[in-house]
């Protein structure tokens, strides 16, 4: 997909916790250069279907977790920590997350709580992981009440986004990653679809890096990266994660645009631009037939952004903004338009 001469490096500047994000073909083979020098052991967290091997140059052991959101739960974190304890992993060692967003979220969370914090390096193997999940230090697992409601902020030592690994992704999973990438079109990325894939990834990482550096713990600006996620997380929870995350985000982006239009923040041409971008990526733009808005609406109140009433990230004349206390009427109108 890319050649070695096309590799990019973007630095997440957080002072003495700064780290590089390397993007390009074969960058996973540079993993040993990013392992903390004091480490003796490396716990490789991955899934059986990932099929990507890494070499840390240390005494390393593989710890597999299950595939699917039903395994992104506190019990998986507890199991990892117990297995690491029996092996003797401590805070002078390192955890390596090899996989997509589920792996990096779980590995990062477990690393953050084991011995009150073990260094972690992520080797992101999916498009969603490379442009979003592995970067920025947000970790989390799901509860029955909602997605990512339990988590920590734990910055990695490095993130390696190896574009070679995208070649083996099932087409649906690659498209789902494009759903997360699509939001960056409306967060300052412009015409990302005109760029080669490695440049789209690098541009998305740069946008996320800028947000993380200015607002590490999502007190304000970083929340904009959740564009499209209010409905997306509700859809995932209500449908028991039948949709892939990026597919749900794609639908959530159209819904957020419709809410913004119903509130007079944007015109129909801007809504159409959202639909154009998502159609170009061959992504879904409406929920499954028969899904009732009454089942989704209570989940909006559990969204992590909801501090004062229902909170959305909405497009507008000044770009995307955090909007609190969104009224019921535009949400209902947008739902009706979404399902036409």
C-alpha positions as CSV (number, residue, x, y, z in Angstrom):
1,X,0.0,0.0,0.0
2,X,2.9,2.3,0.7
3,X,6.7,2.1,0.3
4,X,9.2,2.5,3.1
5,X,10.3,5.9,1.7
6,X,6.7,7.2,2.4
7,X,7.0,6.7,6.2
8,X,5.8,9.7,8.3
9,X,6.5,10.5,12.0
10,X,4.2,12.8,14.0
11,X,5.1,13.7,17.6
12,X,2.6,14.0,20.3
13,X,4.2,16.8,22.4
14,X,3.3,16.3,26.0
15,X,6.6,17.5,27.6
16,X,8.5,14.6,29.3
17,X,5.7,12.2,28.2
18,X,6.0,13.0,24.5
19,X,6.0,10.2,22.0
20,X,6.2,9.5,18.3
21,X,3.5,8.1,16.0
22,X,5.2,6.4,13.0
23,X,3.1,5.8,9.9
24,X,4.2,3.7,7.0
25,X,4.8,0.2,5.5
26,X,6.8,-2.1,7.8
27,X,7.2,0.3,10.7
28,X,6.2,-2.5,13.1
29,X,9.7,-3.8,12.6
30,X,11.1,-0.8,14.5
31,X,9.3,-1.8,17.6
32,X,12.4,-2.8,19.5
33,X,13.7,0.8,19.2
34,X,10.7,2.1,21.1
35,X,10.7,-0.3,24.0
36,X,11.8,1.4,27.3
37,X,15.4,0.6,28.0
38,X,14.8,-0.7,31.5
39,X,12.3,-3.3,30.3
40,X,13.1,-7.0,30.8
41,X,9.8,-8.5,29.7
42,X,7.1,-7.6,27.1
43,X,3.5,-8.7,27.4
44,X,2.1,-8.8,23.8
45,X,-1.7,-8.3,23.9
46,X,-3.4,-9.3,20.7
47,X,-6.3,-11.4,19.2
48,X,-6.0,-14.8,17.5
49,X,-7.3,-13.4,14.2
50,X,-4.8,-10.5,14.0
51,X,-1.9,-12.6,12.7
52,X,0.8,-9.9,13.1
53,X,4.0,-11.0,14.8
54,X,6.3,-8.5,16.5
55,X,9.8,-8.7,18.0
56,X,10.6,-6.6,21.1
57,X,14.1,-8.1,21.5
58,X,13.0,-9.0,25.1
59,X,11.6,-12.0,26.9
60,X,8.1,-11.7,25.5
61,X,4.9,-13.6,25.9
62,X,1.6,-13.4,24.0
63,X,-1.7,-12.8,25.9
64,X,-4.7,-13.2,23.6
65,X,-8.1,-11.6,24.2
66,X,-11.4,-12.4,22.5
67,X,-12.6,-10.8,19.3
68,X,-15.6,-8.5,19.6
69,X,-16.9,-5.8,21.9
70,X,-18.3,-8.4,24.3
71,X,-14.7,-9.0,25.3
72,X,-14.0,-5.3,25.8
73,X,-15.1,-5.5,29.5
74,X,-13.6,-5.3,33.0
75,X,-13.4,-9.1,33.3
76,X,-10.8,-9.1,30.4
77,X,-8.7,-6.5,32.1
78,X,-8.8,-8.5,35.4
79,X,-7.7,-11.6,33.6
80,X,-4.8,-9.9,31.9
81,X,-3.6,-8.4,35.2
82,X,-3.8,-11.7,37.0
83,X,-1.9,-13.5,34.2
84,X,0.7,-10.8,34.2
85,X,1.1,-11.0,38.0
86,X,1.7,-14.8,37.8
87,X,4.3,-14.1,35.1
88,X,6.0,-11.4,37.2
89,X,5.4,-8.4,34.9
90,X,6.0,-5.2,36.8
91,X,6.2,-1.5,36.1
92,X,9.8,-1.7,34.8
93,X,8.5,-3.9,31.9
94,X,6.3,-3.1,28.9
95,X,2.9,-4.0,27.4
96,X,2.6,-4.1,23.6
97,X,-0.9,-3.8,22.1
98,X,-1.0,-5.4,18.7
99,X,-4.3,-5.0,16.9
100,X,-7.2,-2.6,16.4
101,X,-9.2,-0.4,18.7
102,X,-10.5,-3.2,21.0
103,X,-6.9,-4.4,21.6
104,X,-5.3,-1.0,22.2
105,X,-8.2,0.1,24.5
106,X,-8.0,-3.0,26.6
107,X,-4.2,-3.3,26.6
108,X,-3.8,0.4,27.5
109,X,-6.4,0.2,30.3
110,X,-4.8,-3.0,31.8
111,X,-1.3,-1.4,31.5
112,X,-2.6,1.7,33.3
113,X,-3.9,-0.2,36.3
114,X,-1.4,-3.1,36.6
115,X,1.1,-2.2,39.4
116,X,-0.4,1.3,39.0
117,X,1.1,1.8,35.6
118,X,3.2,-0.2,33.1
119,X,4.6,1.5,29.9
120,X,2.6,0.6,26.8
121,X,3.5,0.7,23.1
122,X,0.8,0.2,20.5
123,X,1.2,-1.5,17.1
124,X,-2.0,-0.5,15.4
125,X,-3.1,-2.9,12.7
126,X,-6.5,-1.5,11.6
127,X,-7.3,1.8,10.0
128,X,-9.6,2.7,12.9
129,X,-6.7,2.0,15.3
130,X,-4.2,4.0,13.3
131,X,-6.2,7.2,12.9
132,X,-7.9,7.2,16.3
133,X,-8.0,4.5,18.9
134,X,-4.3,3.9,19.5
135,X,-3.4,7.6,19.7
136,X,-4.0,10.0,22.6
137,X,-3.9,7.8,25.7
138,X,-7.7,7.2,26.1
139,X,-8.3,3.7,27.3
140,X,-11.6,2.1,28.1
141,X,-13.9,-0.9,28.4
142,X,-17.7,-1.3,28.1
143,X,-20.3,-1.7,30.8
144,X,-23.8,-3.1,30.2
145,X,-25.0,0.5,30.5
146,X,-22.9,1.9,27.7
147,X,-19.7,2.0,25.7
148,X,-16.3,3.0,27.1
149,X,-17.9,4.1,30.5
150,X,-14.9,2.7,32.4
151,X,-11.4,3.9,31.5
152,X,-8.3,5.9,32.1
153,X,-5.9,8.3,30.4
154,X,-2.6,6.5,29.9
155,X,-0.3,7.7,27.1
156,X,1.7,5.2,25.2
157,X,5.5,5.3,24.8
158,X,5.1,5.1,21.0
159,X,2.5,4.2,18.4
160,X,3.4,2.3,15.2
161,X,0.9,2.5,12.4
162,X,2.0,-0.1,9.9
163,X,0.1,0.3,6.7
164,X,1.2,-3.1,5.5
165,X,-1.2,-4.7,8.0
166,X,-4.2,-3.0,6.3
167,X,-3.8,-5.2,3.2
168,X,-5.0,-8.2,5.1
169,X,-8.1,-6.5,6.6
170,X,-11.5,-7.8,5.6
171,X,-13.2,-5.2,3.3
172,X,-15.9,-4.5,5.8
173,X,-13.4,-3.7,8.5
174,X,-11.4,-1.4,6.2
175,X,-14.6,0.5,5.3
176,X,-15.4,0.8,9.0
177,X,-12.1,2.5,9.5
178,X,-13.1,5.0,6.8
179,X,-16.1,5.8,8.9
180,X,-13.9,7.2,11.6
181,X,-11.6,8.8,9.0
182,X,-14.7,10.6,7.5
183,X,-15.2,12.7,10.6
184,X,-11.8,14.4,10.0
185,X,-13.1,15.8,6.8
186,X,-15.2,18.1,9.0
187,X,-12.6,18.7,11.7
188,X,-10.2,20.6,9.5
189,X,-9.0,17.8,7.2
190,X,-10.7,19.1,4.1
191,X,-10.6,17.0,1.0
192,X,-8.9,13.9,2.5
193,X,-10.5,11.6,-0.1
194,X,-8.2,13.2,-2.7
195,X,-5.0,12.1,-0.9
196,X,-3.1,8.8,-0.9
197,X,-4.1,6.6,2.1
198,X,-0.9,7.1,4.0
199,X,-1.4,10.9,3.7
200,X,-5.0,10.6,4.9
201,X,-3.8,8.6,7.9
202,X,-1.0,11.1,8.6
203,X,-3.4,14.1,8.3
204,X,-5.9,12.5,10.6
205,X,-3.2,11.7,13.2
206,X,-1.9,15.3,12.9
207,X,-5.5,16.6,13.7
208,X,-5.8,14.3,16.6
209,X,-2.3,15.1,17.9
210,X,-3.1,18.8,17.9
211,X,-6.3,18.2,19.9
212,X,-4.6,15.9,22.4
213,X,-1.7,18.3,22.9
214,X,-4.1,21.2,23.6
215,X,-6.6,19.2,25.7
216,X,-5.2,15.9,26.9
217,X,-8.1,15.0,29.2
218,X,-10.9,16.1,27.0
219,X,-12.0,19.1,29.0
220,X,-13.0,21.0,25.9
221,X,-11.5,20.9,22.4
222,X,-10.5,17.3,22.3
223,X,-14.2,16.3,22.7
224,X,-14.7,17.5,19.1
225,X,-13.0,14.3,18.1
226,X,-16.2,12.6,19.2
227,X,-18.1,14.1,16.2
228,X,-20.8,11.6,15.2
229,X,-20.3,9.5,18.3
230,X,-23.4,10.4,20.3
231,X,-25.8,8.4,18.1
232,X,-23.0,6.0,17.2
233,X,-22.4,4.8,20.8
234,X,-26.2,4.6,21.3
235,X,-26.6,2.4,18.2
236,X,-23.8,0.1,19.3
237,X,-25.2,-0.3,22.7
238,X,-28.9,-0.7,21.6
239,X,-28.0,-3.2,18.9
240,X,-25.5,-5.2,21.0
241,X,-22.6,-4.1,18.8
242,X,-24.0,-5.6,15.6
243,X,-22.6,-2.6,13.8
244,X,-18.9,-2.1,13.7
245,X,-17.8,1.1,15.4
246,X,-16.9,3.0,12.2
247,X,-20.2,2.0,10.6
248,X,-22.1,3.4,13.6
249,X,-20.0,6.6,13.4
250,X,-20.9,7.0,9.7
251,X,-24.6,7.0,10.6
252,X,-23.9,9.2,13.6
253,X,-22.2,11.8,11.4
254,X,-25.2,12.1,9.1
255,X,-27.5,12.3,12.1
256,X,-25.4,15.0,13.7
257,X,-25.5,17.0,10.4
258,X,-29.3,16.6,10.3
259,X,-29.6,17.8,14.0
260,X,-27.4,20.8,13.1
261,X,-29.6,21.6,10.1
262,X,-32.8,21.2,12.1
263,X,-31.3,23.8,14.6
264,X,-30.5,26.2,11.7
265,X,-26.7,25.9,12.2
266,X,-26.0,24.6,8.7
267,X,-27.8,24.4,5.4
268,X,-28.9,21.4,3.3
269,X,-25.9,21.7,1.1
270,X,-23.6,21.1,4.1
271,X,-25.7,18.0,5.0
272,X,-25.4,16.8,1.5
273,X,-21.6,17.2,1.7
274,X,-21.7,14.8,4.7
275,X,-23.7,12.3,2.7
276,X,-21.3,12.7,-0.3
277,X,-18.2,11.9,1.8
278,X,-19.8,8.9,3.4
279,X,-21.2,7.6,0.1
280,X,-17.8,7.8,-1.5
281,X,-16.5,5.5,1.3
282,X,-19.4,3.1,0.7
283,X,-20.6,3.5,4.3
284,X,-24.1,3.1,5.8
285,X,-26.0,6.3,6.3
286,X,-29.2,5.1,8.1
287,X,-29.9,2.7,11.0
288,X,-31.5,-0.7,10.5
289,X,-35.3,-0.6,9.8
290,X,-37.5,-0.9,12.8
291,X,-35.1,0.7,15.3
292,X,-37.1,2.9,17.6
293,X,-35.8,6.3,18.6
294,X,-37.4,5.8,22.0
295,X,-34.9,3.0,22.7
296,X,-31.9,5.2,21.7
297,X,-32.9,8.5,23.3
298,X,-32.1,7.5,27.0
299,X,-28.6,6.4,25.9
300,X,-27.8,10.0,24.9
301,X,-27.9,10.9,28.6
302,X,-25.2,8.3,29.4
303,X,-22.8,9.7,26.8
304,X,-19.5,10.8,28.4
305,X,-19.9,14.3,26.9
306,X,-23.3,14.8,28.5
307,X,-22.6,17.3,31.3
308,X,-25.6,19.6,31.0
309,X,-28.4,18.0,29.1
310,X,-28.0,16.1,25.9
311,X,-24.7,17.1,24.4
312,X,-23.7,16.9,20.7
313,X,-20.8,17.9,18.6
314,X,-22.5,19.9,15.9
315,X,-21.3,21.5,12.7
316,X,-22.0,25.2,12.3
317,X,-20.8,28.5,10.8
318,X,-17.6,28.4,12.9
319,X,-17.0,24.7,12.3
320,X,-17.8,21.9,14.8
321,X,-18.6,22.9,18.3
322,X,-19.7,21.3,21.6
323,X,-23.4,22.1,22.0
324,X,-25.1,21.3,25.3
325,X,-28.8,21.1,26.1
326,X,-29.9,20.1,22.6
327,X,-33.7,20.3,22.5
328,X,-35.9,17.2,21.7
329,X,-37.6,18.6,18.6
330,X,-34.5,18.9,16.4
331,X,-33.3,15.4,17.5
332,X,-36.7,13.9,16.5
333,X,-36.7,15.8,13.2
334,X,-33.2,14.6,12.4
335,X,-34.2,11.0,13.2
336,X,-37.1,11.2,10.8
337,X,-34.8,12.6,8.0
338,X,-32.1,10.0,8.8
339,X,-34.6,7.2,8.2
340,X,-36.1,8.5,4.9
